Amino acid sequence: MSVEIKVIDPSVRKQLRQFVLFPELLYKDNPYYVPTLVFDEMSTLDPSSNPASDFCDQELYMAYKDGKPVGRVAAIINRWANEHWKHDEVRFGWFDTIDDREVSAALIAKVEEFGKAHGMTHIVGPLGYTDFDPEGMLVEGFDQQSTMPLIYNHPYYVQHIEALGFKKDADWLEYRIFVPDQMPQKFTRVEEIVKQKYNFKVRPVTRKIIRKENYAQKLFALITDTYKELYEYTILPENLADKYIGFYLKILDLRYITSIENEKGEIVAFGITMPSLADALIKSRGRIFPFGWWHLLKALFIKRSEGAELLLMGARSDVRKTGVTAMVVCDMMRKYKKLGVKWAESNAELEENHSIRNHFDAFERIQHKRRRSYKKEIV
């Protein structure tokens, strides 16, 4: 039977839920797949609850064969990113399919059709609405457990996409970094020099600081300053801070956050980590109710994993060359040691972003995953 493609109406909860839960069917026997938080996915894909809909156009598609769901994809046009980077691209994201090239071809064709109708010349992905959404197709590391913020996919996705004429646009690397018994002297020496020369200090983050000092917005501005020149980055307004940063600050164990301030009390560098939630998400299948909340709560605050997920790290552009990131790394590693963390999973780091990748070159680490963004011209 031929592939049938249906447009998903995100305002119809039953339809959206089927779209969000499709990977549960596809990866139910895969030990490396980590479910997403269902309520967060529902919120992200519903334009009425996602502030990114102010500057993004979208359409969601499900593929069916014999009346059964066999694939899904989101078509997204980020108008701000297109304007900033001076291109006309439609993004494909939330791409999942059975091992059937007819299905993957039909899904991508719908994204191209959507893009062409809006005047786009190229299709790129997997990408989300913004850089805070999952991005990049896994091309190496299929036998490694995924993490909450990132995409897992079957190896055959790569063959499907490349058979459709897509070429590499960018690669990200991921590392497992092991916590040392003692900090490398290279870092502690730079740390002391930076403290004395610039009078930077580590400031513990508390709920009171977050609540009373507009901390989420300040951190959000610093993140933008840190990442604004990187691949496909979207410079976002402050009103998105609560969705992208405020959400995590509300649930995180704040001991996993490093904040470096100058004499004026301004945040100049940061590191945001959380205990690994992979096992908790697998047990809960990404659901909060009826008992998923307990698995997540336990993983966050009670019986934490030996692993951590390094979500974000950076420094303000005007102090980036001072060595302040050595302070961030030293503080993070000391916290890891105190909290019983034995290793940290890096977030996806752009292959050409050597400054970030070199932060941990003095530590034992393995590069165990690679993911890729693909691009092709719409004919």
NUBARO-141283 format. One record per residue (C-alpha): chain; z, y, x. Coordinates in steps of 0.5 Angstrom, whole numbers, plus 2048, in hexadecimal, padded with zeros to 3 digits. Layout:
% NUBARO-141283
atom c=A zz=Z yy=Y xx=X
...
//
This chain:
% NUBARO-141283
atom c=A zz=800 yy=800 xx=800
atom c=A zz=7FE yy=807 xx=802
atom c=A zz=804 yy=80C xx=804
atom c=A zz=806 yy=811 xx=7FF
atom c=A zz=809 yy=817 xx=801
atom c=A zz=80E yy=81B xx=7FD
atom c=A zz=811 yy=822 xx=7FD
atom c=A zz=818 yy=822 xx=7FD
atom c=A zz=81B yy=828 xx=7F9
atom c=A zz=822 yy=829 xx=7FD
atom c=A zz=825 yy=82C xx=7F7
atom c=A zz=825 yy=825 xx=7F4
atom c=A zz=82B yy=822 xx=7F7
atom c=A zz=828 yy=81B xx=7F6
atom c=A zz=822 yy=81C xx=7F9
atom c=A zz=825 yy=820 xx=7FF
atom c=A zz=82A yy=81B xx=800
atom c=A zz=825 yy=815 xx=800
atom c=A zz=821 yy=819 xx=806
atom c=A zz=828 yy=81A xx=80A
atom c=A zz=82A yy=813 xx=809
atom c=A zz=823 yy=810 xx=80B
atom c=A zz=825 yy=80F xx=812
atom c=A zz=82B yy=80A xx=810
atom c=A zz=826 yy=805 xx=80D
atom c=A zz=822 yy=806 xx=813
atom c=A zz=827 yy=805 xx=819
atom c=A zz=82C yy=801 xx=815
atom c=A zz=82C yy=7FB xx=81A
atom c=A zz=82B yy=800 xx=820
atom c=A zz=832 yy=800 xx=824
atom c=A zz=82F yy=807 xx=828
atom c=A zz=82E yy=80B xx=822
atom c=A zz=834 yy=810 xx=820
atom c=A zz=833 yy=813 xx=819
atom c=A zz=834 yy=81A xx=817
atom c=A zz=839 yy=81D xx=813
atom c=A zz=836 yy=81D xx=80C
atom c=A zz=838 yy=823 xx=809
atom c=A zz=836 yy=827 xx=80F
atom c=A zz=82F yy=824 xx=80F
atom c=A zz=82F yy=826 xx=807
atom c=A zz=831 yy=82D xx=808
atom c=A zz=82C yy=82E xx=80E
atom c=A zz=826 yy=82B xx=80A
atom c=A zz=828 yy=82F xx=804
atom c=A zz=825 yy=836 xx=804
atom c=A zz=82A yy=839 xx=7FF
atom c=A zz=830 yy=837 xx=804
atom c=A zz=82C yy=838 xx=80B
atom c=A zz=82C yy=83F xx=80D
atom c=A zz=826 yy=83E xx=812
atom c=A zz=822 yy=83D xx=80B
atom c=A zz=822 yy=845 xx=80C
atom c=A zz=81C yy=844 xx=812
atom c=A zz=81A yy=83D xx=811
atom c=A zz=815 yy=83A xx=80C
atom c=A zz=816 yy=833 xx=80B
atom c=A zz=813 yy=82C xx=807
atom c=A zz=816 yy=826 xx=807
atom c=A zz=812 yy=81F xx=806
atom c=A zz=814 yy=818 xx=805
atom c=A zz=80F yy=812 xx=806
atom c=A zz=80F yy=80C xx=801
atom c=A zz=80C yy=805 xx=801
atom c=A zz=80C yy=801 xx=7FB
atom c=A zz=811 yy=806 xx=7F8
atom c=A zz=816 yy=805 xx=7FE
atom c=A zz=817 yy=80B xx=803
atom c=A zz=814 yy=80A xx=80A
atom c=A zz=814 yy=810 xx=80D
atom c=A zz=816 yy=818 xx=80D
atom c=A zz=815 yy=81E xx=811
atom c=A zz=816 yy=826 xx=810
atom c=A zz=811 yy=82B xx=811
atom c=A zz=814 yy=832 xx=813
atom c=A zz=811 yy=838 xx=815
atom c=A zz=816 yy=83D xx=819
atom c=A zz=813 yy=844 xx=818
atom c=A zz=818 yy=847 xx=81D
atom c=A zz=817 yy=842 xx=823
atom c=A zz=80F yy=843 xx=821
atom c=A zz=810 yy=84A xx=822
atom c=A zz=814 yy=84A xx=828
atom c=A zz=810 yy=845 xx=82C
atom c=A zz=80A yy=848 xx=829
atom c=A zz=807 yy=841 xx=827
atom c=A zz=805 yy=83E xx=820
atom c=A zz=809 yy=837 xx=81F
atom c=A zz=80B yy=833 xx=81A
atom c=A zz=811 yy=82E xx=81C
atom c=A zz=812 yy=827 xx=81A
atom c=A zz=819 yy=825 xx=81A
atom c=A zz=81D yy=81F xx=816
atom c=A zz=817 yy=81B xx=818
atom c=A zz=819 yy=813 xx=817
atom c=A zz=814 yy=80E xx=815
atom c=A zz=814 yy=806 xx=815
atom c=A zz=80F yy=803 xx=81A
atom c=A zz=809 yy=805 xx=816
atom c=A zz=804 yy=80A xx=819
atom c=A zz=801 yy=80B xx=812
atom c=A zz=807 yy=80D xx=810
atom c=A zz=809 yy=812 xx=816
atom c=A zz=802 yy=815 xx=816
atom c=A zz=802 yy=816 xx=80F
atom c=A zz=809 yy=81A xx=810
atom c=A zz=806 yy=81E xx=816
atom c=A zz=800 yy=820 xx=812
atom c=A zz=804 yy=823 xx=80C
atom c=A zz=808 yy=827 xx=811
atom c=A zz=801 yy=829 xx=814
atom c=A zz=7FF yy=82B xx=80D
atom c=A zz=805 yy=82F xx=80C
atom c=A zz=804 yy=833 xx=812
atom c=A zz=7FC yy=834 xx=811
atom c=A zz=7FE yy=837 xx=80A
atom c=A zz=802 yy=83C xx=80E
atom c=A zz=7FE yy=83E xx=813
atom c=A zz=801 yy=83A xx=819
atom c=A zz=7FC yy=837 xx=81F
atom c=A zz=801 yy=832 xx=822
atom c=A zz=806 yy=82D xx=820
atom c=A zz=80C yy=82C xx=824
atom c=A zz=812 yy=827 xx=824
atom c=A zz=817 yy=824 xx=823
atom c=A zz=81B yy=82B xx=822
atom c=A zz=81F yy=82D xx=81C
atom c=A zz=820 yy=834 xx=819
atom c=A zz=824 yy=837 xx=81F
atom c=A zz=826 yy=834 xx=826
atom c=A zz=82D yy=832 xx=823
atom c=A zz=829 yy=82D xx=81F
atom c=A zz=827 yy=826 xx=822
atom c=A zz=821 yy=826 xx=826
atom c=A zz=81D yy=822 xx=82B
atom c=A zz=81A yy=81B xx=82A
atom c=A zz=81E yy=816 xx=82E
atom c=A zz=819 yy=813 xx=834
atom c=A zz=81E yy=810 xx=838
atom c=A zz=825 yy=80D xx=837
atom c=A zz=823 yy=809 xx=831
atom c=A zz=829 yy=804 xx=833
atom c=A zz=82E yy=809 xx=833
atom c=A zz=833 yy=80B xx=82E
atom c=A zz=831 yy=812 xx=82B
atom c=A zz=835 yy=818 xx=829
atom c=A zz=837 yy=81C xx=823
atom c=A zz=833 yy=822 xx=825
atom c=A zz=82C yy=81F xx=827
atom c=A zz=827 yy=81A xx=825
atom c=A zz=826 yy=813 xx=825
atom c=A zz=81F yy=80F xx=824
atom c=A zz=81C yy=809 xx=825
atom c=A zz=817 yy=808 xx=82B
atom c=A zz=811 yy=807 xx=827
atom c=A zz=812 yy=80F xx=824
atom c=A zz=80F yy=811 xx=82B
atom c=A zz=809 yy=80C xx=82A
atom c=A zz=807 yy=80F xx=823
atom c=A zz=808 yy=816 xx=825
atom c=A zz=804 yy=816 xx=82C
atom c=A zz=7FE yy=812 xx=828
atom c=A zz=7FE yy=818 xx=823
atom c=A zz=7FC yy=81C xx=829
atom c=A zz=802 yy=81F xx=82B
atom c=A zz=804 yy=821 xx=832
atom c=A zz=80A yy=823 xx=835
atom c=A zz=80D yy=82A xx=834
atom c=A zz=814 yy=82A xx=837
atom c=A zz=819 yy=825 xx=83A
atom c=A zz=820 yy=824 xx=839
atom c=A zz=825 yy=820 xx=83E
atom c=A zz=82C yy=81D xx=83C
atom c=A zz=831 yy=81B xx=841
atom c=A zz=838 yy=817 xx=840
atom c=A zz=83C yy=81B xx=845
atom c=A zz=842 yy=818 xx=848
atom c=A zz=849 yy=81B xx=848
atom c=A zz=84C yy=81B xx=84F
atom c=A zz=853 yy=819 xx=852
atom c=A zz=852 yy=820 xx=856
atom c=A zz=84E yy=826 xx=855
atom c=A zz=848 yy=827 xx=85A
atom c=A zz=84A yy=82C xx=85F
atom c=A zz=844 yy=830 xx=85E
atom c=A zz=846 yy=831 xx=857
atom c=A zz=84D yy=833 xx=859
atom c=A zz=84B yy=838 xx=85E
atom c=A zz=846 yy=83C xx=85A
atom c=A zz=84B yy=83C xx=854
atom c=A zz=851 yy=83F xx=859
atom c=A zz=84C yy=844 xx=85C
atom c=A zz=849 yy=846 xx=855
atom c=A zz=850 yy=847 xx=852
atom c=A zz=852 yy=84C xx=857
atom c=A zz=84C yy=850 xx=858
atom c=A zz=84A yy=851 xx=851
atom c=A zz=851 yy=850 xx=84E
atom c=A zz=84E yy=84B xx=848
atom c=A zz=854 yy=846 xx=845
atom c=A zz=854 yy=840 xx=840
atom c=A zz=856 yy=842 xx=83A
atom c=A zz=859 yy=83C xx=835
atom c=A zz=855 yy=83D xx=82E
atom c=A zz=85A yy=83C xx=828
atom c=A zz=859 yy=83D xx=821
atom c=A zz=85C yy=843 xx=820
atom c=A zz=857 yy=846 xx=825
atom c=A zz=851 yy=843 xx=821
atom c=A zz=854 yy=846 xx=81B
atom c=A zz=856 yy=84D xx=81D
atom c=A zz=851 yy=84F xx=823
atom c=A zz=84A yy=84D xx=820
atom c=A zz=84A yy=848 xx=825
atom c=A zz=844 yy=844 xx=822
atom c=A zz=840 yy=84A xx=822
atom c=A zz=841 yy=84C xx=829
atom c=A zz=840 yy=845 xx=82C
atom c=A zz=839 yy=844 xx=827
atom c=A zz=837 yy=84B xx=82B
atom c=A zz=838 yy=848 xx=832
atom c=A zz=835 yy=841 xx=830
atom c=A zz=82F yy=845 xx=82E
atom c=A zz=82F yy=849 xx=835
atom c=A zz=830 yy=843 xx=838
atom c=A zz=82A yy=83F xx=835
atom c=A zz=825 yy=844 xx=833
atom c=A zz=820 yy=843 xx=838
atom c=A zz=820 yy=83C xx=837
atom c=A zz=81A yy=837 xx=834
atom c=A zz=819 yy=839 xx=82C
atom c=A zz=820 yy=83D xx=82C
atom c=A zz=821 yy=841 xx=825
atom c=A zz=825 yy=847 xx=826
atom c=A zz=829 yy=847 xx=820
atom c=A zz=82D yy=84C xx=81C
atom c=A zz=835 yy=84C xx=81C
atom c=A zz=835 yy=84A xx=815
atom c=A zz=833 yy=843 xx=817
atom c=A zz=839 yy=842 xx=81C
atom c=A zz=83E yy=83F xx=817
atom c=A zz=839 yy=83A xx=815
atom c=A zz=837 yy=838 xx=81C
atom c=A zz=83D yy=83A xx=820
atom c=A zz=843 yy=83B xx=81B
atom c=A zz=842 yy=834 xx=818
atom c=A zz=844 yy=831 xx=81F
atom c=A zz=849 yy=836 xx=821
atom c=A zz=84D yy=834 xx=81A
atom c=A zz=84D yy=82C xx=81B
atom c=A zz=84D yy=82C xx=823
atom c=A zz=853 yy=82A xx=827
atom c=A zz=853 yy=831 xx=82B
atom c=A zz=856 yy=82E xx=831
atom c=A zz=84F yy=82C xx=832
atom c=A zz=84C yy=833 xx=832
atom c=A zz=84C yy=837 xx=839
atom c=A zz=84C yy=83F xx=838
atom c=A zz=84B yy=843 xx=83E
atom c=A zz=84D yy=84B xx=83D
atom c=A zz=84C yy=851 xx=842
atom c=A zz=851 yy=856 xx=843
atom c=A zz=84F yy=85A xx=83C
atom c=A zz=850 yy=853 xx=838
atom c=A zz=849 yy=852 xx=837
atom c=A zz=846 yy=84B xx=837
atom c=A zz=842 yy=84A xx=83D
atom c=A zz=841 yy=842 xx=83E
atom c=A zz=843 yy=83C xx=839
atom c=A zz=843 yy=835 xx=839
atom c=A zz=843 yy=831 xx=832
atom c=A zz=845 yy=82A xx=832
atom c=A zz=847 yy=825 xx=82C
atom c=A zz=84A yy=81E xx=82C
atom c=A zz=844 yy=819 xx=82B
atom c=A zz=843 yy=818 xx=824
atom c=A zz=83E yy=812 xx=825
atom c=A zz=842 yy=80C xx=823
atom c=A zz=846 yy=810 xx=81D
atom c=A zz=83F yy=812 xx=81A
atom c=A zz=83D yy=80B xx=81B
atom c=A zz=843 yy=808 xx=817
atom c=A zz=842 yy=80E xx=812
atom c=A zz=83B yy=80D xx=811
atom c=A zz=83B yy=815 xx=812
atom c=A zz=83F yy=815 xx=80B
atom c=A zz=845 yy=819 xx=80A
atom c=A zz=847 yy=815 xx=804
atom c=A zz=84B yy=811 xx=802
atom c=A zz=84D yy=80F xx=809
atom c=A zz=849 yy=812 xx=80E
atom c=A zz=84D yy=818 xx=80F
atom c=A zz=852 yy=814 xx=812
atom c=A zz=84E yy=811 xx=817
atom c=A zz=84C yy=818 xx=819
atom c=A zz=853 yy=81B xx=819
atom c=A zz=855 yy=816 xx=81D
atom c=A zz=84F yy=816 xx=822
atom c=A zz=851 yy=81E xx=823
atom c=A zz=858 yy=81E xx=823
atom c=A zz=85C yy=818 xx=823
atom c=A zz=858 yy=812 xx=827
atom c=A zz=853 yy=816 xx=82B
atom c=A zz=84D yy=812 xx=82F
atom c=A zz=84D yy=812 xx=836
atom c=A zz=847 yy=816 xx=836
atom c=A zz=845 yy=81D xx=834
atom c=A zz=83F yy=820 xx=831
atom c=A zz=83D yy=827 xx=835
atom c=A zz=83A yy=82B xx=830
atom c=A zz=839 yy=832 xx=833
atom c=A zz=83A yy=835 xx=83A
atom c=A zz=838 yy=83C xx=83D
atom c=A zz=839 yy=843 xx=840
atom c=A zz=837 yy=84A xx=83E
atom c=A zz=831 yy=84C xx=841
atom c=A zz=834 yy=852 xx=845
atom c=A zz=83A yy=84D xx=849
atom c=A zz=835 yy=847 xx=849
atom c=A zz=835 yy=847 xx=851
atom c=A zz=83C yy=848 xx=852
atom c=A zz=83E yy=841 xx=852
atom c=A zz=842 yy=841 xx=84B
atom c=A zz=83F yy=83B xx=849
atom c=A zz=843 yy=837 xx=84F
atom c=A zz=849 yy=83A xx=84B
atom c=A zz=847 yy=837 xx=844
atom c=A zz=845 yy=830 xx=848
atom c=A zz=84C yy=830 xx=84B
atom c=A zz=850 yy=832 xx=845
atom c=A zz=84C yy=82D xx=841
atom c=A zz=84D yy=827 xx=846
atom c=A zz=854 yy=828 xx=846
atom c=A zz=855 yy=828 xx=83E
atom c=A zz=851 yy=822 xx=83E
atom c=A zz=856 yy=81F xx=843
atom c=A zz=85C yy=821 xx=83F
atom c=A zz=859 yy=81F xx=839
atom c=A zz=857 yy=818 xx=83B
atom c=A zz=84F yy=819 xx=83B
atom c=A zz=84C yy=815 xx=840
atom c=A zz=845 yy=817 xx=83F
atom c=A zz=841 yy=81C xx=83C
atom c=A zz=83A yy=81C xx=839
atom c=A zz=836 yy=822 xx=83A
atom c=A zz=832 yy=825 xx=835
atom c=A zz=82A yy=825 xx=836
atom c=A zz=828 yy=82A xx=83C
atom c=A zz=821 yy=82C xx=83D
atom c=A zz=81E yy=829 xx=842
atom c=A zz=81C yy=82F xx=846
atom c=A zz=823 yy=833 xx=845
atom c=A zz=826 yy=831 xx=84C
atom c=A zz=82B yy=836 xx=84B
atom c=A zz=82F yy=832 xx=846
atom c=A zz=82D yy=82B xx=848
atom c=A zz=830 yy=82D xx=84F
atom c=A zz=837 yy=82F xx=84D
atom c=A zz=839 yy=827 xx=84D
atom c=A zz=835 yy=825 xx=853
atom c=A zz=83B yy=824 xx=857
atom c=A zz=83E yy=81F xx=852
atom c=A zz=83C yy=818 xx=851
atom c=A zz=837 yy=818 xx=84B
atom c=A zz=831 yy=814 xx=849
atom c=A zz=82B yy=817 xx=845
atom c=A zz=82B yy=811 xx=840
atom c=A zz=826 yy=815 xx=83A
atom c=A zz=820 yy=819 xx=83A
atom c=A zz=81D yy=81C xx=833
atom c=A zz=817 yy=820 xx=832
atom c=A zz=814 yy=825 xx=82E
atom c=A zz=80C yy=824 xx=82C
atom c=A zz=807 yy=829 xx=82A
atom c=A zz=800 yy=829 xx=828
atom c=A zz=7FB yy=82D xx=825
atom c=A zz=7F9 yy=82D xx=81E
atom c=A zz=7F2 yy=82C xx=81C
//
